[in-house]
Each structure stands twice: as C-alpha cells, then as structure tokens.
Amino acid sequence: MFSNTFKKTAVMERDRCSFCKGKLSNGKTEFIAKVGDVVISIKSVPAYVCENCGEAYFTPEISRKIDEIMEDFHEARLLAHPLAAGEVELKI
C-alpha cells in the first residue's frame, strides 16, 4: 500500500545502481519516513546498497515487511519509543 510513496523502495533485478551505475552489494540500511510531523526510522533493513552513492534497493519481501510496519504505524498498532524519531527494527 505505501511502497509507491517511498523513494527507496524498489525491485532490483540488476547488479548496478539505476542512478550512478555503481555496483550493488548486499548490506543493511536505515529506512526513514516522515508521516505528518512524525519521523519513523527502521534500522538494519537488508538491502542491495550501491557502493558508490549509497542508494538502497529492497527485495519485494523486504518491501512488504516495510509496508506492514508502516500500516501498523498508521493504524496505531506500533509502539515506538518517545524519541525524536520512533525506531523499530525489521525482524526477518
């Protein structure tokens, strides 16, 4: 549901970054989204990360998990710590 609204959510079938053509490698990244006045951060998200520019690409499975977290957040089912940014960890 929310995948199309977030820039970094993409399906990668190649081994090159679509922005700078740098090489992609397996890694982890942080997914950050602003919802109204609230910032939510999901840490340690598995992704293909460009070695040159740092752009991250998620598999369809990871994108679905991010969508689930965002839906839980929007429906107030997600308990986030009262920090400057609510942080959650993606559990696989």
C-alpha positions as CSV (number, residue, x, y, z in Angstrom):
1,M,0.0,0.0,0.0
2,F,2.7,2.5,0.9
3,S,5.5,1.2,-1.3
4,N,4.9,3.7,-4.1
5,T,5.2,6.7,-1.8
6,F,8.8,5.9,-0.7
7,K,11.7,6.7,-3.0
8,K,14.0,3.9,-1.8
9,T,11.5,1.0,-2.2
10,A,12.4,-0.7,-5.5
11,V,12.6,-4.1,-7.0
12,M,16.2,-4.8,-8.2
13,E,16.9,-7.3,-10.8
14,R,20.3,-5.9,-11.9
15,D,23.6,-5.5,-10.1
16,R,24.0,-1.8,-11.0
17,C,22.6,1.3,-9.4
18,S,19.9,3.0,-11.6
19,F,21.2,6.4,-10.6
20,C,25.0,6.3,-10.8
21,K,25.6,2.8,-12.3
22,G,27.7,1.9,-9.3
23,K,28.0,-1.8,-8.2
24,L,25.3,-3.1,-5.8
25,S,26.3,-5.3,-2.9
26,N,24.3,-7.0,0.0
27,G,24.2,-4.8,3.0
28,K,21.9,-3.1,5.5
29,T,20.4,0.4,5.6
30,E,18.1,2.6,7.6
31,F,14.6,3.3,6.2
32,I,13.4,6.7,7.2
33,A,9.9,8.1,6.5
34,K,8.1,11.3,7.6
35,V,4.4,10.8,8.4
36,G,2.9,14.2,9.2
37,D,5.1,15.7,11.9
38,V,6.5,12.3,13.0
39,V,9.6,10.7,11.7
40,I,9.9,6.9,11.8
41,S,13.2,5.1,11.4
42,I,13.5,1.3,10.7
43,K,17.1,0.2,11.3
44,S,19.1,-2.7,9.9
45,V,17.0,-3.2,6.8
46,P,18.5,-5.7,4.4
47,A,19.1,-4.2,1.0
48,Y,21.2,-4.0,-2.1
49,V,23.3,-0.9,-1.5
50,C,25.2,1.0,-4.1
51,E,28.9,1.0,-3.3
52,N,29.3,4.4,-5.0
53,C,26.3,6.6,-3.9
54,G,24.7,4.6,-1.1
55,E,21.3,4.3,-2.8
56,A,19.4,1.3,-1.4
57,Y,17.2,-1.2,-3.2
58,F,14.8,-3.6,-1.4
59,T,13.6,-7.0,-2.5
60,P,9.8,-7.5,-2.8
61,E,9.8,-9.4,0.5
62,I,11.5,-6.6,2.4
63,S,9.3,-4.0,0.8
64,R,6.2,-5.9,2.1
65,K,7.7,-6.0,5.6
66,I,8.3,-2.3,5.5
67,D,4.7,-1.8,4.3
68,E,3.4,-3.9,7.2
69,I,5.4,-1.8,9.7
70,M,4.1,1.4,8.1
71,E,0.5,0.1,8.2
72,D,0.9,-0.8,11.8
73,F,2.2,2.7,12.5
74,H,-0.7,4.4,10.6
75,E,-3.2,2.2,12.5
76,A,-1.6,3.0,15.9
77,R,-0.6,-0.7,16.4
78,L,3.1,0.1,16.5
79,L,4.6,1.1,19.8
80,A,7.5,3.4,19.3
81,H,9.8,4.9,22.0
82,P,9.1,8.6,22.7
83,L,12.3,9.8,21.0
84,A,12.9,12.4,18.3
85,A,12.3,9.6,15.9
86,G,10.3,6.4,16.5
87,E,12.7,3.5,15.8
88,V,11.8,-0.1,15.0
89,E,13.9,-3.0,13.9
90,L,12.9,-5.1,10.9
91,K,12.7,-8.7,12.1
92,I,13.1,-11.4,9.4
